[in-house]
Amino acid sequence: MTTRIARLFTDHPQTVGETYFGHMAFAAWFSSRLLMAAGAALVHAFLPFMFETTASRIVRELYERTSKRAAH
């Protein structure tokens, strides 16, 4: 039973070549970048002269970073 529960936390991180804590750190970093992109997009919605390419650049960088990880 304990092993089955442990696998809930480790199976997915192993598919991308990470430990549980390594995956946690990456997911937290990824989340912070998404929050920055969302903030930039929200400001841009009201002030279109600000952050003209910030959100799309962050999303593109995140896509490139995650697509490389999937190769593990």
C-alpha positions as a Markdown table, in Angstrom:
| # | Residue | x | y | z |
|---|---|---|---|---|
| 1 | Met | 0.0 | 0.0 | 0.0 |
| 2 | Thr | 2.8 | 2.5 | 0.9 |
| 3 | Thr | 4.6 | 1.7 | -2.3 |
| 4 | Arg | 1.5 | 2.3 | -4.3 |
| 5 | Ile | 1.0 | 5.7 | -2.7 |
| 6 | Ala | 4.7 | 6.6 | -3.2 |
| 7 | Arg | 4.3 | 5.8 | -6.9 |
| 8 | Leu | 1.6 | 8.4 | -7.1 |
| 9 | Phe | 4.2 | 11.0 | -6.3 |
| 10 | Thr | 7.1 | 9.6 | -8.3 |
| 11 | Asp | 5.8 | 8.0 | -11.5 |
| 12 | His | 5.2 | 11.2 | -13.5 |
| 13 | Pro | 8.4 | 13.0 | -12.4 |
| 14 | Gln | 10.4 | 9.9 | -13.5 |
| 15 | Thr | 8.8 | 10.1 | -17.0 |
| 16 | Val | 10.6 | 13.5 | -17.5 |
| 17 | Gly | 13.8 | 12.3 | -15.8 |
| 18 | Glu | 13.3 | 14.1 | -12.5 |
| 19 | Thr | 13.0 | 13.3 | -8.8 |
| 20 | Tyr | 9.8 | 14.3 | -6.9 |
| 21 | Phe | 11.6 | 17.4 | -5.5 |
| 22 | Gly | 13.2 | 18.3 | -8.8 |
| 23 | His | 9.8 | 18.1 | -10.4 |
| 24 | Met | 8.3 | 20.2 | -7.6 |
| 25 | Ala | 10.9 | 22.9 | -8.1 |
| 26 | Phe | 10.4 | 23.0 | -11.9 |
| 27 | Ala | 6.6 | 23.1 | -11.6 |
| 28 | Ala | 6.8 | 26.0 | -9.0 |
| 29 | Trp | 9.2 | 27.9 | -11.4 |
| 30 | Phe | 6.9 | 27.2 | -14.3 |
| 31 | Ser | 3.9 | 28.5 | -12.3 |
| 32 | Ser | 5.8 | 31.7 | -11.4 |
| 33 | Arg | 6.5 | 32.3 | -15.1 |
| 34 | Leu | 2.9 | 31.7 | -16.0 |
| 35 | Leu | 1.8 | 34.2 | -13.3 |
| 36 | Met | 4.2 | 36.8 | -14.8 |
| 37 | Ala | 2.8 | 36.2 | -18.3 |
| 38 | Ala | -0.7 | 36.5 | -17.0 |
| 39 | Gly | 0.1 | 39.8 | -15.2 |
| 40 | Ala | 1.8 | 41.2 | -18.3 |
| 41 | Ala | -1.2 | 40.2 | -20.4 |
| 42 | Leu | -3.6 | 41.8 | -17.9 |
| 43 | Val | -1.7 | 45.1 | -17.9 |
| 44 | His | -1.5 | 45.0 | -21.7 |
| 45 | Ala | -5.3 | 44.5 | -21.9 |
| 46 | Phe | -5.8 | 48.0 | -20.4 |
| 47 | Leu | -2.6 | 49.7 | -21.5 |
| 48 | Pro | -1.8 | 48.2 | -24.9 |
| 49 | Phe | 1.4 | 50.1 | -25.3 |
| 50 | Met | 2.9 | 48.2 | -22.4 |
| 51 | Phe | 4.2 | 44.6 | -22.4 |
| 52 | Glu | 3.4 | 44.2 | -26.1 |
| 53 | Thr | 5.3 | 40.9 | -26.5 |
| 54 | Thr | 6.0 | 39.8 | -22.9 |
| 55 | Ala | 3.3 | 37.3 | -22.4 |
| 56 | Ser | 3.7 | 35.6 | -25.8 |
| 57 | Arg | 7.5 | 35.5 | -25.3 |
| 58 | Ile | 7.2 | 33.8 | -21.9 |
| 59 | Val | 4.7 | 31.3 | -23.2 |
| 60 | Arg | 7.0 | 30.5 | -26.2 |
| 61 | Glu | 10.0 | 30.1 | -23.8 |
| 62 | Leu | 7.9 | 27.8 | -21.6 |
| 63 | Tyr | 6.8 | 25.7 | -24.5 |
| 64 | Glu | 10.4 | 25.3 | -25.8 |
| 65 | Arg | 11.6 | 24.3 | -22.3 |
| 66 | Thr | 8.9 | 21.8 | -21.7 |
| 67 | Ser | 9.0 | 20.2 | -25.2 |
| 68 | Lys | 12.8 | 19.5 | -24.6 |
| 69 | Arg | 12.0 | 17.8 | -21.2 |
| 70 | Ala | 9.5 | 15.5 | -22.8 |
| 71 | Ala | 12.3 | 13.9 | -24.8 |
| 72 | His | 13.6 | 12.1 | -21.7 |
